[in-house]
Amino acid sequence: MGKLAITGGKPARTKPFSPWPIYSAQEARELQKVLKSRNWGGYPFPNQRAHAFARKFAKFHGAKYGLAVANGTVAIEIALAAAGIKPGDEVIVPAYTWEGTVGPVLLLNAVPVFVDIDPATYCLDAKLIEKVLTPKTRAVLPVHLAMRFADLDEIGRIARERNLVVVEDCAHAHGGKWRDKGAGATGDLGCFSFQSSKLMTSGEGGAVITSNLEYYERAQSYMNCGRASLTDEFRHRLIGFNYRITELQAAILAAQLERLPKQAKVRQANMDHFEKRLRGTPGLGFLERDKRQTRVAAYQYVFKYSPEHFGVPRAAFLGALEMEGVPCDGLFYEPVYKSALFPVNSLDWPALSWGRPQPLDLKSSYHCPVSERAAYEEAVWLPHHIFLGSRKDTDDIAEAVLKVCENIGELRGLEHPRIETKAMSRAERPRVEKRQW
């Protein structure tokens, strides 16, 4: 019998962490009001609660206009369409992200161009953008990942010089700030998700924010079945879709937004304490903090595990940590071009063949080594909700990580179902693995 729980020892933590999502009587009251009103949907657009929430959410992030939409993926589609992305245009995207960042590019029959991430932040490496620019490049789609922002200063410089649109994917960044400006408000448009695991949630849902009236009008028409926008100053007419959010979701989101600042302070204080406990541990590394990111929005806490130092693959470390009572993940994201959730075929997307002797094969045309190392060897993701508890809860997380590091030798050559689960494809794992959030 070893010291680690996975080898028969006592777990470092047996008490459940704070549940997620968090709700209160406020959500219940507002939902009851919507139910009794019988006005539940997104039509007539913009419905009352959705419109009020969207304005408040945009103002909270420093933008003039906001739209509450069906989910974060369609938020990106709406933003790209509003910005005028056309078939055949190229959109620069980070390789290490959720597949939903890239799918909307293809849905508009545009071409995603993958760029590797900065090893210091795990966000799009702005230093590599100019190397992939072509006459067809029309937009840059940076993703603010986990706890860090992409370098919006350098991305903005390139965009201004090349007349490119910047659409920020802020699915992890609710309430975060770059140079005291809210997430999504530095670029031309910002996109958010309110899916169940996000920092504020209505189960599903999303938002688009912008300070550009023309983009705002196009976005309204695109998400509201092509109907004219509220102001209709630019009189754009386009084919649109029903991407509206419901009044039930908007009622929940209004309460979630009020709670967000307080939760952010608790989460950040606990994450700072956690990192302080782990700093100096051989074999562990940490993402760098850019001073220009003036408010951290920590969707997940991410640190780096060195398999070379420990002589044990990350899957074994993750399996042991979870057995100690700490929910964790490694293959949270992977390079989109390698993902089983991205079975792209050039026959389905005509723009991948236009003007090329052979169709562009997105699955084999890219090798982004930093993204691949993060995904398959290095990154350890801890869910944000476990940092919403007490200092004792945070100490338990730190003690569990340190315990596994100190007793890593017990894992060498060990086979265990939990370890194998962590190594599975994300397309397979939902069948066998139950999440705690």
Residue, then its C-alpha position, 0 to 999 in steps of 0.5 A: m500500500g502506497k501513500l497516494a490514494i491511487t495506490g491504496g493510501k488515504p485521499a487528501r480530500t474527501k469533502p465535495f467542493s463548492p457546487w457549480p453552477i451557483y444560484s440563489a433565490q434571486e434567480a428563482r424569483e426572476l424566473q417565476k416572473v418570466l414564467k408568469s408573464r408568459n413572455w418567454g422567448g426571444y421574439p419580439f426582438p429584442n425582448q425586454r430582459a434580453h435587451a436590458f441584460a445585453r446593454k448592461f453586459a456591454k457597459f460592464h465591459g466598456a462597449k457601446y452595444g451588446l446582444a444576447v444570443a443563443n450560445g458562444t459558438v453562434a456569437i462568433e459566427i454572428a460577429l464574423a458575419a457582422a464584420g463582413i467575412k466573406p467566402g474565401d476570406e482567411v481568418i487567423v485562429p490559435a491552434y490551441t482552443w475549443e473547436g467551436t472557435v473555428g467551426p463558425v469560420l468554416l460555416l461562413n465558407a471562410v478559411p481558418v489559418f492556424v497559428d501556434i500559441d505563446p508558451a508563456t500564456y497559451c494564447l495566440d502568439a502574436k509574433l507569428i501572425e505576420k508570417v502567415l498573412t496573405p492577400k486573403t487575410r481578413a480577420v484575426l480571432p484571438v482567444h483569451l485562454a483560461m487566465r490570460f489574454a492574447d497580446l491585444d497591443e501587437i494584434g491591434r498594431i498588425a490589424r491597423e496596418r493591414n486593415l484586418v478585423v479583430v474578433e475577440d473570443c472571450a468565452h473564458a474572460h467575463g469581467g477580465k480587463w486589458r489596459d483597464k478595458g473590458a474583454g471584448a472591447t479592445g477589438d472590433l467585436g467580442c464574443f462570450s459564452f454562457q455555457s454551463s461551465k463558464l464564469m457566469t452561466s444560464g446553461e447555454g447562451g452567449a453575447v456579442i459586444t461592439s462599439n461599432l454601430e454598423y457591426y451592431e446593426r448587421a449582427q442584429s439582422y443576422m441573429n434575428c432572421g434577417r429583420a432590419s435592425l433597431t436603428d437601421e442607419f446603414r440599411h443592410r439587408l441580409i439573410g439571417f437566422n434565429y440565434r436569439i436568447t430566451e427571456l428565461q436565460a436572460a433572467i438568470l444572466a442578470a443575476q449572474l452578472e451581479r454576482l460575478p465581481k464578488q466571485a472573481k475576487v474570491r477566486q483570484a485570492n484563492m488562486d494566488h494563494f494556491e500558486k504561492r503554495l506551489r511556486g518553487t516545486p520542481g517539475l511544475g511551471f506557471l503561465e506568465r502574468d502580463k501587467r497589461q492584463t489589469r484584471v484577471a478572469a480565471y475561467q480555469y487555473v492552468f499550470k504546467y507539468s513536466p513529464e521529463h522531470f517526473g519520469v511519469p506521463r501527465a495522464a498518470f499524474l492526473g489520475a492520481l490527483e483526481m483520486e486525491g479528490v481534486p477534479c482536473d483535466g489535461l486534454f481539456y483542449e487540443p490543437v483543433y487540426k488534430s481533434a476528433l471533434f474536427p472531422v473536416n473534409s474539404l469536400d464539405w467546405p468549398a473555400l478549402s479548394w478555391g484557387r489551390p492545385q489541391p484542396l487544403d487539408l487542415k488535418s495534415s497541413y499544420h504542426c504547432p509544437v507548443s500547442e501539441r505539447a500543451a495539449y498532450e504532455e504539459a497542461v493541467w486544468l483545474p476548474h474555477h469553481i473549486f476556488l470559490g470556497s475557503r482558504k482551507d479548500t484551497d490548501d487542500i488542493a495545493e496539498a493534493v498536488l504536492k502529495v502527488c509530486e512528492n510520491i510520484g515514484e508510486l505511479r511508475g508502471l502503474e495501470h489504472p482505469r482513471i489513468e486510461t480515462k484521462a488519456m482518451s479522446r475527448a470524443e470518447r470520454p463523455r461516454v465514460e466520464k462524469r463531470q462535476w460541473 
